[in-house]
């Protein structure tokens, strides 16, 4: 191996170590924010050669960076690693079919799971629904956890949104990075909570399509996104 290849390998190992830590911190944040409990959540990040994903059956407080599983997107796992999350197919298929997505968060947050159990998509009750890039948060059809059928159903729902509910299960949120995926999962739970509350007092008065169009257009330059683009162009 030449010097440049060795340097590239070390740089990649260092980057993966940082991402492993970020995956652990994201999983712990799900618990800290009340978005999941016990070992029910899972987190992944796209890396060279596949993805880093949380293992199955380890509580977030006991999770360590070395526990995070590196695996190819076809499900191949190198020897001497822990067993990956049973939901690894959902994560891998997102990366295979959505090149711009670099992080996935899955959790069983309370209100989103209630809406998922009721098979109720969350409509345009509030302008922040547009943070998903869509006009609603859809519900993926039910399938057994960890199955290819569930991954297929979630991909179908995610064809129009960056987040979805999983029928009788929980929620799935995508991001350009781990921080973005975590924030979107929190937003899905917030929207589900508001929807539950509005349903309790009657029904929401939904934003019209043209109103949501205006919000979606405004979101293109919302927050720091325009500044980030300008800095990249310099």
N, C-alpha and C positions, 0 to 999 in steps of 0.2 A: 504493500500500500504506500503510495507517495505521500509527501508532506501535506499537499492540499487536500487529499482525500481524508487523511487523519484529522486535519483541522476541521473539515466539514463534519466529520463524524462526531467530534467532541462538541462542536457547536450545536448539533442536533440533539445530542444527549443532554446538554445543558438546557436547551429549550424545552425538551420533553420533561425534564425535572421540574421546571417552573410550571408547566401546564399541569403536571400531576398534582402539584400543590394547589393550584387554582381549582382543579376539579374537586379536591377534598374540601376546600374552603366553600365552594359553591354548594356542595351537598350539606355541609354544616349550616350554611345560611338558610337553606330550605327549612331546616328544623327551627333555627333561631327566629325565623319570620312566621312560624306556625303554618308553613305550607305543606309539611309532611311530618310523619311521626315514625319512630322505630326505623325499620329497614325498608320501608315501602317506596322511597324515592330512588331515582338513579340519574346520573349525570354523565355526559360525555363531551369530548372535544376532538375535532378533526386534527390529525397530525400526519406527518409524512409516513406513508406505508399503511395508513388505516385510521384508527382512532384510539383514544384513551378513554376507558369506560370504567365506572365503579364496579366492584365485584359484588356478588350476591351474598346476602346474609351477614354483613358486617355493619354494626351500628355506626352512624356518622361520627360519634365521639371517639370511637376506637379506630376509625379509618386513618391510615397513614399513606403518604405518597407512594411508598413501595407496594401497597396493596392494589393500586390502580392497574388495570389490565390493558396492555397494548395488544390490539388484535387487528387483523386485516378485515376489510369490509365484507369478505366472503365468509367470515366466521372463524377463520384459522387463528388459533392462539398458540404462541410459542410455549415450549415446555417450561416447567417450574414457575408458572404463574397461577394465581387464584382463578376460580371459575367466574366468568363475567356475569353481570346482571342477566337475569332471565329475559329481560326486555331488549337485549342487545340488537335484535333484528330491527326494531323500530329506529334505533339510532343509526345503524349501518345503512339502512335503506334511505334515510334522509340524506346522508352524505353522498350516497351513490346517485341519487336523483336530483339533488339540489346543490350544485357546485358552490354557490355563494354562501351556504350555511356552514358555520364552523363550530357550533355548539348546540346541544340538545338537553333540555331539562324535562324530566317526567316526575310528577308528584300526584298525591291524592289529597290535595287541599280541600278543606271542608265544603265550601259553598260550590266550588267548581264540580266537585264530585256529586253533590246533590243534584245539580243541573244535569250532569252526565247520567245519573241514575234515572232521572225523569225524561231523558232523551230530549232536553230542551236546549236548542242552540241559543246563544245570547245575542239578541238583535241589536240594532243601532239605537239603543236607549240613551247613549252618552257618546259624545264625540270621540272619546279616547279609544273606543272600539277600533278606530282607524289606526291605532298603533300596531294592530295585527296585519295591517296592509289590506284589510278587507272590510266588508259591510256588516259582518257578523262573525261570531266565533262558532264555527260549525261543530256538529257532533259526528264522530266517526262511528260506524256501525259496530255492534258488539262482536267480539271474537275472544277466544281463550287467551289469557295473558301469556306472553312469550311466544305466541304462534306467528307463523308467517301471515296467516289471515288477518291478525290484528295489525301487523305492519302494513299490509296492503290497504286495510281500511283507513289507517291513519294517514297514509300517503295521499289517498283520495281526498280526504278532508283538508289536508294541508295544501292541496293544489290551488286553493283560493285564499289561503290564510297562513300566517306565521305561527298560529296556535290553534289547537282544537281540543274539544272535550272527547274523551273516550267513553263510549256508552257503558254504563254500569261499572265504571273503573276509575277514571281520574282525568288528568289533563296532560297535554304535551305542548311545550313551548320551544321555539327555535330562536337562534340568534346569530349575528355575525361574530359574536364572541360570547364567552361564558357570562360576563356581566349583563349583556343584552338579553340572553336567554332567561337568566334569573329574574331580571326586571319584568320581562314579559309574563313569566309565570305568576309573579305577584300581581300584575295588572289583570290577568285573567281571573284570579281569585277575587280581586276587588270588584270587577265587573259582575261576577257571579253573585257576590254578596248584595250589590245594589239591585240586581235583577230579582233576586229572592225577595228583597224588601219591597220593591215596587209591586211584585206579584201579590204580596201579602195585603196590599191596600187597594188592589184593583188590577191595573195593567199599565205598562209604560206608554207614553206618547212618543212614538219613534221619530227619529230624524228622517227627513225625506232623502231620496237618492241623491238629488242635486246638492243638498246640504252636506251629505257625506262625501260627495265628489270634491267639494270645496275644501273639506278638512284633509282628505287624502292628498290633495295637491299641496296644501300648506305644509303637510308633514315632510314633504321632500326637502324643505329647507328649515325644518324645525330644530331648535336647540343648537347644538354645536356642529351639526352635519355640514352646513355650508362652509364653516371655518375649516373643518377637517379636510374638505375637498380642496379648498384654496391652498392649504399648506402642502398637500400632496402634489399639487400642480407646480409648486415653486421649485 
